[in-house]
Amino acid sequence: MTSRLPDDRGVALPLALMSLALLAPLMLAFASLSVSEPVIARNQIRASQARALADSGLEYALWALSAPPHLGGLPSPLPGTPAPAPFDGRTFVTLGITGGFTVRVANDTGGDPQVRTITAVGWADGKRAHRQVAADAVAIPRPGARAPCALCVQGALSVSGNVAIDGANRDPACGDDAKYGTFTREATTVSGPAAITGGAGGTAEHQPAAAFEPVTLSPAALDALRAIALRAGTYYGPGFPSGGLVSDGGATWGGRIAFGASSSLPDGVVFIDATDGRNLEPGGATTTLAGARLEAGAFAAPDGVFRGWIVVNGALEIAAGLRVRGLVYAVDTLTLRATEPGSIEGLVVALNARETEARIETPAGGGMSIRFDCRLAGGAGLVPPGFTLIPGTYREERD
Protein backbone atom coordinates (compact mmCIF):
# COMPACT_ATOMS: atom_id res chain seq x y z
CA MET A 1 0.00 0.00 0.00
CA THR A 2 1.43 3.38 -0.95
CA SER A 3 1.01 6.66 1.02
CA ARG A 4 -1.19 9.36 -0.45
CA LEU A 5 1.25 12.01 0.89
CA PRO A 6 4.38 12.16 -1.16
CA ASP A 7 6.43 13.50 1.86
CA ASP A 8 6.01 15.04 5.39
CA ARG A 9 6.83 18.61 4.52
CA GLY A 10 4.47 21.17 6.17
CA VAL A 11 3.69 19.07 9.33
CA ALA A 12 5.85 21.14 11.71
CA LEU A 13 3.69 24.26 11.47
CA PRO A 14 0.40 22.58 12.49
CA LEU A 15 2.17 20.77 15.36
CA ALA A 16 3.69 24.05 16.58
CA LEU A 17 0.32 25.78 16.41
CA MET A 18 -1.32 22.93 18.35
CA SER A 19 1.42 23.04 21.03
CA LEU A 20 0.99 26.79 21.41
CA ALA A 21 -2.77 26.35 21.73
CA LEU A 22 -2.22 23.81 24.54
CA LEU A 23 0.47 25.81 26.35
CA ALA A 24 -1.28 29.18 26.17
CA PRO A 25 -3.87 28.36 28.92
CA LEU A 26 -1.10 26.98 31.14
CA MET A 27 0.94 30.13 30.65
CA LEU A 28 -2.09 32.25 31.50
CA ALA A 29 -2.73 30.14 34.61
CA PHE A 30 0.87 30.51 35.78
CA ALA A 31 0.73 34.22 35.10
CA SER A 32 -2.44 34.48 37.17
CA LEU A 33 -0.81 32.51 40.04
CA SER A 34 2.22 34.76 39.94
CA VAL A 35 -0.12 37.65 40.70
CA SER A 36 -2.40 35.99 43.30
CA GLU A 37 0.10 33.87 45.24
CA PRO A 38 2.06 36.83 46.67
CA VAL A 39 -1.23 38.38 47.78
CA ILE A 40 -2.29 35.13 49.45
CA ALA A 41 1.11 34.76 51.11
CA ARG A 42 1.01 38.37 52.33
CA ASN A 43 -2.47 37.86 53.75
CA GLN A 44 -1.32 34.67 55.47
CA ILE A 45 1.59 36.53 57.05
CA ARG A 46 -0.75 39.27 58.23
CA ALA A 47 -3.14 36.72 59.72
CA SER A 48 -0.31 34.89 61.52
CA GLN A 49 1.04 38.16 62.89
CA ALA A 50 -2.43 39.19 64.05
CA ARG A 51 -2.92 35.82 65.77
CA ALA A 52 0.44 36.14 67.52
CA LEU A 53 -0.42 39.66 68.66
CA ALA A 54 -3.77 38.44 69.99
CA ASP A 55 -1.95 35.74 71.97
CA SER A 56 0.32 38.46 73.33
CA GLY A 57 -2.74 40.30 74.58
CA LEU A 58 -3.93 37.12 76.26
CA GLU A 59 -0.57 36.64 78.00
CA TYR A 60 -0.56 40.29 79.05
CA ALA A 61 -3.94 39.88 80.72
CA LEU A 62 -2.80 36.70 82.49
CA TRP A 63 0.23 38.53 83.84
CA ALA A 64 -1.90 41.44 85.07
CA LEU A 65 -4.34 39.08 86.79
CA SER A 66 -1.49 37.24 88.49
CA ALA A 67 0.33 40.39 89.65
CA PRO A 68 -2.22 42.63 91.41
CA PRO A 69 0.37 44.37 93.64
CA HIS A 70 2.52 45.46 90.69
CA LEU A 71 2.07 48.57 88.59
CA GLY A 72 -0.33 47.60 85.81
CA GLY A 73 -1.70 44.59 87.67
CA LEU A 74 -5.40 43.85 88.05
CA PRO A 75 -6.90 43.55 91.53
CA SER A 76 -9.17 40.71 92.57
CA PRO A 77 -12.11 41.12 92.57
CA LEU A 78 -12.18 43.31 89.50
CA PRO A 79 -13.25 46.91 90.12
CA GLY A 80 -15.77 46.47 87.32
CA THR A 81 -16.60 44.31 84.36
CA PRO A 82 -14.97 44.77 81.99
CA ALA A 83 -11.86 45.90 83.79
CA PRO A 84 -10.65 49.48 83.34
CA ALA A 85 -8.22 50.51 80.59
CA PRO A 86 -6.09 49.05 79.14
CA PHE A 87 -8.19 45.92 79.77
CA ASP A 88 -11.51 47.34 78.58
CA GLY A 89 -11.31 45.96 75.03
CA ARG A 90 -11.07 49.46 73.52
CA THR A 91 -7.56 50.61 74.40
CA PHE A 92 -5.06 49.83 71.66
CA VAL A 93 -1.69 48.61 72.92
CA THR A 94 1.10 49.10 70.37
CA LEU A 95 3.59 46.25 70.14
CA GLY A 96 6.67 46.89 68.01
CA ILE A 97 6.31 47.98 64.41
CA THR A 98 4.01 45.15 63.35
CA GLY A 99 0.84 46.28 65.11
CA GLY A 100 -0.73 45.76 68.52
CA PHE A 101 -3.76 44.45 70.33
CA THR A 102 -6.80 45.25 72.40
CA VAL A 103 -7.74 43.04 75.34
CA ARG A 104 -10.85 42.75 77.45
CA VAL A 105 -10.97 41.15 80.91
CA ALA A 106 -14.38 40.48 82.45
CA ASN A 107 -15.92 38.47 85.24
CA ASP A 108 -17.24 34.99 84.56
CA THR A 109 -20.72 35.01 83.05
CA GLY A 110 -21.49 31.87 85.08
CA GLY A 111 -20.83 33.68 88.34
CA ASP A 112 -17.66 31.89 89.49
CA PRO A 113 -15.79 34.61 91.44
CA GLN A 114 -12.41 32.98 90.71
CA VAL A 115 -12.85 32.89 86.90
CA ARG A 116 -12.13 35.63 84.37
CA THR A 117 -12.94 35.69 80.65
CA ILE A 118 -10.22 37.20 78.47
CA THR A 119 -10.86 38.35 74.89
CA ALA A 120 -7.94 39.68 72.84
CA VAL A 121 -7.87 41.07 69.30
CA GLY A 122 -4.56 41.32 67.47
CA TRP A 123 -4.10 43.90 64.69
CA ALA A 124 -1.29 43.66 62.11
CA ASP A 125 0.06 45.67 59.16
CA GLY A 126 -1.57 48.97 60.01
CA LYS A 127 -4.79 47.28 61.14
CA ARG A 128 -5.25 45.66 57.73
CA ALA A 129 -5.63 42.25 59.37
CA HIS A 130 -6.94 41.14 62.74
CA ARG A 131 -7.64 37.95 64.69
CA GLN A 132 -9.64 37.45 67.88
CA VAL A 133 -8.95 34.82 70.55
CA ALA A 134 -10.61 34.18 73.90
CA ALA A 135 -10.05 31.97 76.93
CA ASP A 136 -11.16 31.54 80.52
CA ALA A 137 -8.66 31.80 83.36
CA VAL A 138 -9.05 30.72 86.96
CA ALA A 139 -7.22 31.82 90.07
CA ILE A 140 -5.39 29.02 91.81
CA PRO A 141 -6.98 29.56 95.22
CA ARG A 142 -5.10 30.13 98.44
CA PRO A 143 -7.55 28.48 100.82
CA GLY A 144 -5.51 29.18 103.94
CA ALA A 145 -6.44 32.86 104.08
CA ARG A 146 -10.17 32.10 104.00
CA ALA A 147 -10.20 28.80 105.86
CA PRO A 148 -12.10 28.84 109.17
CA CYS A 149 -10.12 25.95 110.64
CA ALA A 150 -7.15 23.62 110.56
CA LEU A 151 -9.39 20.61 109.80
CA CYS A 152 -12.59 21.32 107.85
CA VAL A 153 -15.04 18.43 107.39
CA GLN A 154 -18.33 18.89 105.55
CA GLY A 155 -19.94 16.10 107.50
CA ALA A 156 -19.38 14.20 110.73
CA LEU A 157 -15.97 13.83 112.36
CA SER A 158 -14.60 11.35 114.86
CA VAL A 159 -11.32 12.05 116.67
CA SER A 160 -9.79 9.51 119.03
CA GLY A 161 -6.42 8.65 120.50
CA ASN A 162 -3.24 10.65 120.69
CA VAL A 163 -4.34 13.47 118.37
CA ALA A 164 -3.48 17.18 118.60
CA ILE A 165 -5.24 19.69 116.31
CA ASP A 166 -4.18 23.33 116.49
CA GLY A 167 -6.07 25.98 114.52
CA ALA A 168 -4.13 28.99 115.82
CA ASN A 169 -3.15 31.44 113.07
CA ARG A 170 0.34 32.84 113.59
CA ASP A 171 0.60 34.61 110.23
CA PRO A 172 -0.74 38.21 110.17
CA ALA A 173 -0.89 38.03 106.36
CA CYS A 174 -3.58 35.38 106.78
CA GLY A 175 -5.87 37.53 108.90
CA ASP A 176 -6.69 37.48 112.58
CA ASP A 177 -6.21 34.55 114.90
CA ALA A 178 -9.85 33.55 114.57
CA LYS A 179 -9.79 29.99 113.28
CA TYR A 180 -11.07 26.82 114.92
CA GLY A 181 -9.24 23.58 115.36
CA THR A 182 -12.05 21.61 113.68
CA PHE A 183 -15.02 22.91 111.70
CA THR A 184 -17.76 20.42 110.79
CA ARG A 185 -21.14 20.26 109.06
CA GLU A 186 -22.37 17.68 111.56
CA ALA A 187 -21.30 16.53 115.00
CA THR A 188 -17.69 16.10 116.14
CA THR A 189 -16.99 13.19 118.48
CA VAL A 190 -13.81 13.38 120.55
CA SER A 191 -12.49 10.59 122.76
CA GLY A 192 -9.24 9.70 124.49
CA PRO A 193 -6.42 12.17 125.06
CA ALA A 194 -7.20 14.16 121.89
CA ALA A 195 -6.60 17.91 122.18
CA ILE A 196 -8.29 20.41 119.84
CA THR A 197 -7.48 24.12 120.10
CA GLY A 198 -7.76 27.26 117.99
CA GLY A 199 -7.77 31.02 118.14
CA ALA A 200 -11.57 31.07 117.84
CA GLY A 201 -12.04 27.87 119.82
CA GLY A 202 -11.44 24.15 119.64
CA THR A 203 -14.45 22.83 117.73
CA ALA A 204 -17.26 24.37 115.71
CA GLU A 205 -20.07 21.90 114.93
CA HIS A 206 -23.27 21.97 112.85
CA GLN A 207 -22.04 24.69 110.53
CA PRO A 208 -24.05 25.64 107.40
CA ALA A 209 -22.99 24.32 104.01
CA ALA A 210 -22.23 27.85 102.81
CA ALA A 211 -19.50 28.13 105.45
CA PHE A 212 -17.44 25.56 103.54
CA GLU A 213 -17.39 27.49 100.28
CA PRO A 214 -14.11 29.28 101.16
CA VAL A 215 -12.27 25.93 101.29
CA THR A 216 -14.08 24.25 98.38
CA LEU A 217 -12.20 24.09 95.10
CA SER A 218 -14.46 25.08 92.22
CA PRO A 219 -14.75 22.88 89.10
CA ALA A 220 -12.63 25.40 87.19
CA ALA A 221 -9.92 25.27 89.87
CA LEU A 222 -9.94 21.46 89.81
CA ASP A 223 -9.56 21.51 86.02
CA ALA A 224 -6.57 23.83 86.31
CA LEU A 225 -4.95 21.65 88.98
CA ARG A 226 -5.44 18.62 86.71
CA ALA A 227 -3.52 20.40 83.98
CA ILE A 228 -0.73 21.39 86.38
CA ALA A 229 -0.39 17.81 87.63
CA LEU A 230 -0.41 16.45 84.07
CA ARG A 231 2.49 18.72 83.10
CA ALA A 232 4.41 17.65 86.21
CA GLY A 233 3.72 13.93 85.75
CA THR A 234 1.84 13.72 89.07
CA TYR A 235 -1.64 13.14 87.66
CA TYR A 236 -3.28 9.80 88.37
CA GLY A 237 -6.45 9.26 86.37
CA PRO A 238 -7.88 8.35 82.95
CA GLY A 239 -5.49 8.46 80.04
CA PHE A 240 -2.76 6.13 81.24
CA PRO A 241 -0.07 5.56 80.34
CA SER A 242 0.28 8.83 78.41
CA GLY A 243 -1.97 10.70 80.83
CA GLY A 244 0.12 10.11 83.92
CA LEU A 245 1.45 7.30 86.05
CA VAL A 246 -0.10 4.08 87.28
CA SER A 247 1.51 1.43 89.43
CA ASP A 248 0.56 -1.58 87.28
CA GLY A 249 1.46 0.05 83.95
CA GLY A 250 -2.04 -0.52 82.61
CA ALA A 251 -3.89 1.67 80.14
CA THR A 252 -7.09 1.94 82.15
CA TRP A 253 -7.86 3.65 85.40
CA GLY A 254 -9.91 1.92 88.07
CA GLY A 255 -9.80 4.83 90.46
CA ARG A 256 -7.97 2.96 93.26
CA ILE A 257 -4.30 3.44 94.02
CA ALA A 258 -1.90 3.00 96.92
CA PHE A 259 1.39 4.80 97.43
CA GLY A 260 4.26 3.38 99.44
CA ALA A 261 7.98 2.72 99.37
CA SER A 262 7.82 1.24 95.84
CA SER A 263 5.57 3.97 94.40
CA SER A 264 6.28 7.24 96.16
CA LEU A 265 5.05 10.75 95.46
CA PRO A 266 7.28 13.72 94.58
CA ASP A 267 6.59 17.21 95.90
CA GLY A 268 4.23 19.57 94.06
CA VAL A 269 0.61 19.22 92.98
CA VAL A 270 -0.61 15.61 93.11
CA PHE A 271 -4.05 15.00 91.59
CA ILE A 272 -5.78 11.63 91.99
CA ASP A 273 -8.83 11.62 89.75
CA ALA A 274 -12.17 9.85 89.53
CA THR A 275 -12.62 6.91 87.18
CA ASP A 276 -14.21 9.11 84.51
CA GLY A 277 -11.95 12.13 85.07
CA ARG A 278 -14.93 14.37 85.76
CA ASN A 279 -15.82 16.68 88.61
CA LEU A 280 -18.68 15.64 90.85
CA GLU A 281 -21.87 17.40 89.82
CA PRO A 282 -24.31 18.55 92.54
CA GLY A 283 -26.59 15.62 93.21
CA GLY A 284 -24.60 13.42 90.82
CA ALA A 285 -23.60 9.80 91.31
CA THR A 286 -20.62 9.21 93.60
CA THR A 287 -19.77 5.76 92.25
CA THR A 288 -16.95 7.10 90.07
CA LEU A 289 -15.01 8.77 92.89
CA ALA A 290 -11.42 7.70 93.42
CA GLY A 291 -9.84 6.04 96.43
CA ALA A 292 -6.23 6.68 97.45
CA ARG A 293 -4.17 5.17 100.26
CA LEU A 294 -0.88 6.52 101.61
CA GLU A 295 1.33 3.98 103.34
CA ALA A 296 4.77 4.10 104.93
CA GLY A 297 7.38 5.49 102.54
CA ALA A 298 4.77 7.18 100.36
CA PHE A 299 6.83 10.34 99.86
CA ALA A 300 9.92 10.56 97.68
CA ALA A 301 11.71 13.41 99.48
CA PRO A 302 14.89 12.29 101.31
CA ASP A 303 13.54 13.55 104.63
CA GLY A 304 10.22 11.75 104.11
CA VAL A 305 8.19 14.98 104.12
CA PHE A 306 5.70 15.81 101.36
CA ARG A 307 5.53 19.48 100.35
CA GLY A 308 2.69 20.69 98.15
CA TRP A 309 -0.95 19.78 97.55
CA ILE A 310 -2.56 16.33 97.58
CA VAL A 311 -5.95 16.59 95.86
CA VAL A 312 -8.10 13.46 95.71
CA ASN A 313 -11.28 13.44 93.65
CA GLY A 314 -12.67 10.90 96.08
CA ALA A 315 -11.62 9.41 99.43
CA LEU A 316 -8.18 9.49 101.02
CA GLU A 317 -6.78 7.15 103.63
CA ILE A 318 -3.48 7.80 105.40
CA ALA A 319 -2.43 4.53 106.98
CA ALA A 320 0.91 5.56 108.47
CA GLY A 321 2.55 8.30 110.47
CA LEU A 322 3.41 10.48 107.47
CA ARG A 323 4.46 14.11 107.43
CA VAL A 324 2.80 16.62 105.10
CA ARG A 325 3.43 20.33 104.69
CA GLY A 326 0.74 21.81 102.50
CA LEU A 327 -2.87 21.07 101.62
CA VAL A 328 -4.65 17.73 101.97
CA TYR A 329 -7.95 17.91 100.07
CA ALA A 330 -10.48 15.10 99.61
CA VAL A 331 -13.76 15.48 97.73
CA ASP A 332 -15.04 12.53 99.75
CA THR A 333 -14.06 11.38 103.20
CA LEU A 334 -10.70 11.35 104.98
CA THR A 335 -9.36 8.61 107.25
CA LEU A 336 -6.15 9.01 109.27
CA ARG A 337 -4.79 5.96 111.09
CA ALA A 338 -1.33 6.85 112.32
CA THR A 339 0.44 3.81 113.72
CA GLU A 340 3.46 5.99 114.49
CA PRO A 341 3.87 9.76 114.99
CA GLY A 342 2.81 11.83 111.98
CA SER A 343 1.93 15.44 111.24
CA ILE A 344 0.15 17.69 108.78
CA GLU A 345 1.15 21.36 108.73
CA GLY A 346 -1.06 23.54 106.56
CA LEU A 347 -4.73 22.73 106.00
CA VAL A 348 -6.90 19.61 105.79
CA VAL A 349 -10.27 19.58 103.97
CA ALA A 350 -12.74 16.70 103.53
CA LEU A 351 -16.03 17.42 101.74
CA ASN A 352 -17.65 14.03 102.55
CA ALA A 353 -19.46 13.70 99.21
CA ARG A 354 -20.91 10.33 100.28
CA GLU A 355 -22.03 11.79 103.60
CA THR A 356 -19.89 9.37 105.57
CA GLU A 357 -17.83 10.12 108.66
CA ALA A 358 -14.26 11.39 108.61
CA ARG A 359 -12.08 9.60 111.13
CA ILE A 360 -8.80 10.45 112.81
CA GLU A 361 -7.52 7.77 115.14
CA THR A 362 -4.20 6.59 116.49
CA PRO A 363 -3.61 3.01 117.63
CA ALA A 364 -1.25 2.40 120.54
CA GLY A 365 2.16 3.97 119.87
CA GLY A 366 0.84 6.27 117.17
CA GLY A 367 0.11 9.95 117.11
CA MET A 368 -1.16 12.62 114.75
CA SER A 369 -0.65 16.37 114.83
CA ILE A 370 -2.57 18.77 112.57
CA ARG A 371 -1.43 22.39 112.76
CA PHE A 372 -2.76 25.27 110.67
CA ASP A 373 -0.14 27.12 108.63
CA CYS A 374 -1.30 29.68 106.09
CA ARG A 375 1.90 29.79 104.03
CA LEU A 376 2.21 26.03 103.75
CA ALA A 377 -1.50 25.71 102.91
CA GLY A 378 -0.86 28.00 99.94
CA GLY A 379 1.80 25.70 98.54
CA ALA A 380 4.87 27.60 99.77
CA GLY A 381 6.12 28.23 96.22
CA LEU A 382 5.37 24.73 94.92
CA VAL A 383 1.89 25.60 93.60
CA PRO A 384 1.84 28.11 90.71
CA PRO A 385 0.48 31.46 91.94
CA GLY A 386 -2.01 33.67 90.19
CA PHE A 387 -4.29 32.81 87.28
CA THR A 388 -3.91 30.00 84.79
CA LEU A 389 -5.86 29.08 81.66
CA ILE A 390 -8.66 26.57 82.10
CA PRO A 391 -7.94 23.61 79.79
CA GLY A 392 -10.23 23.45 76.77
CA THR A 393 -11.40 27.08 76.91
CA TYR A 394 -8.90 28.62 74.47
CA ARG A 395 -10.68 29.42 71.23
CA GLU A 396 -10.41 31.59 68.13
CA GLU A 397 -13.54 33.63 67.59
CA ARG A 398 -15.12 35.60 64.80
CA ASP A 399 -15.85 39.20 65.60
Secondary structure, 3 states (H helix, E strand, C coil): CCCCCCCCCCCHHHHHHHHHHHHHHHHHHHHHHHHHHHHHHHHHHHHHHHHHHHHHHHHHHHHHHHCCCCCCCCCCCCCCCCCCCCCECCCCEEECCCEEEEEEEEECCCCCCCEEEEEEEEEECCCCEEEEEEEEEEECCCHHHHCCEEEEECCEEEEECCEEEECCCCCHHHCCCCCEEEEECCCEEEECCCEEECCCEEEECCCCHHHHHHHCCCHHHHHHHHHHHHHHCCEECCCCCCCCCCCCCCCCCCCEEEEECCECECCEEEEECCCCCCCCCCCCCCCCCEEEEECCCCECCCCCEEEEEEEECEEEEECCCCEEEEEEEECCCEEEECCCEEEEEEEEEECCCCCCEEEEECCCCCEEEEEECHHHHCCCCCCCCCEEECCCCCEEECC
